[in-house]
Amino acid sequence: MPTGENVILDSGEAVSQRQYDILRIVREQGFATIDALARQFDVSAQTIRREIIRLDALKLLQRFHGGAGVVEPAIRPAYAEKRLSQTDAKDAIGRRAAELVPDGAAVFLDVGTTVEAVARALAPRGGLTIVTNSLPAAMLLAAGRPESGQTPESGRASGIFVTGGSIHGPDGSLIGDTTQAGLARFRCDVAIIGFSGIDETGALMDFDLHKVAAKQAMIRAARMVVAVGAASKFTRSAPVRIADLPEIDRLVTDRAPPRHLSEAAEQAGTRIVLA
């Protein structure tokens, strides 16, 4: 609570009122730019930059180029661990999500092990145009193509486009301005989006701010958005907002969600699809 000119946090750290307000804004939004904060507080960008440097040093937020985001949790499932967990559920979700993709569609594929299961299910199908920033998904699609001399389901091969960008982490995801530019070149029928958790309002959340930018770009450029994730994620928290439920057309999962989430999805027009 505020005390005089400073605010004493639960951790015992003392910060200025402006630093406290910056921290609150970043935690509510997941990310805030220096320019936006400077306008909001009616101070210079240099002043905001100094405040962010201070909060970053205290490990209260994470400094990024041009802004600040929430601190990534210290405990989070490793990629190798996620690949080996709930494989049956992910495969079932992958097959069910693939059924929602019409023949001849253009498809965005996000990163993550559940989206990779969708890639495996889509791989034998021809006639699709697939855009992805996931190297593993691209390799699964390429490896699952019919061998030379065989005919894919639709009679013609799929086109697979991989965005450029910097490789980020062991999951082979591509991020950065080059990735964003690559995604901006396409308008797709379906976007398959992964997520790490769901908050109490039903918003899809993720741990990684860098990856969220690509997810949001896919959502904006797709006619139908399909989120995929096991029911275990319904009770998991994550710090960065991907999208609110009204932005999601289908949510494919392995078990019925809790009542409050089902009601929120119905109100938002989001259809829950069980694998």
Steps between C-alpha positions, in 0.01 A plus 500: 500500500619856437677663793593863446705545186598134477315173468610198703441181302419160648861405431615781727641710216431874505416658164374841399132557428575529127703176504214332683252622236727385215527158663122479536443594135753245374352224713147579382591522130791255484710759315521878468709713265720784621319744271156405633615529859666837432172632360298361787722656768575813295876460538788437262585159355839528672326534839290189437808313381676576830198379696491176301872444552444538875207256505691254283794514743259412781371210283147641524457517123701406193656764278463457124597715205249784496307398809456266794316177568419271786774286650494151358432244774802308623306173492351408168479170310806433286446419132643148531268434793197637312572279198471192722196609700135427410596366159170311453296809582709718270472252213122487545480881509723518193278267301181679606642844419618375160141397423399866531733598216314500166652348188710748308530736798785732586608435858715674759672259738629641828778353716476240776460128549120496463520693174767252387237228550274695262787513251535121514129460431509745209818362342339229278245745362576668171377826361565706813708816526670500839687792656690444823764650727567159652796306364382170657153542347653568159718188526202287607302626201787431263570154644132405487455582133426202276813350347580559134256315280221502757199730472396717795138501611405803291704406197755780537776576747484757778703818491700552821631847579729566796537856622844641555613621839727417790482153656368542853547218748516121461152475346626639168269801496583798282449852633583861424431765240583265212243251631237771527574619147473144369163446666372834370537376141221243546128497562389154610173315542593339832750580777590219741619663823656342809481642850646436845212592728161671530421775747178541699334697217577233242783691333771283347839555666862410430836510677701652218448859389708450185277220373177682581571766237499233227186336639317833497612569143355163391173570680462836326566351156279188519133454419456230765710461816532157661670478839636159601596387849449223754249553782787511750568855378162622621635527855849622408600863518736680265597868495451621141161542332463354150134569427158530659238232437298704244808485274498118508251312278576145618676361807603137449580309818483150645253554787210733571620823664382624840150648509615862521715457190223323308264785583760761401560319171126483424461869571802582281379283210794262536412138423661236723598195293586181686754259353 
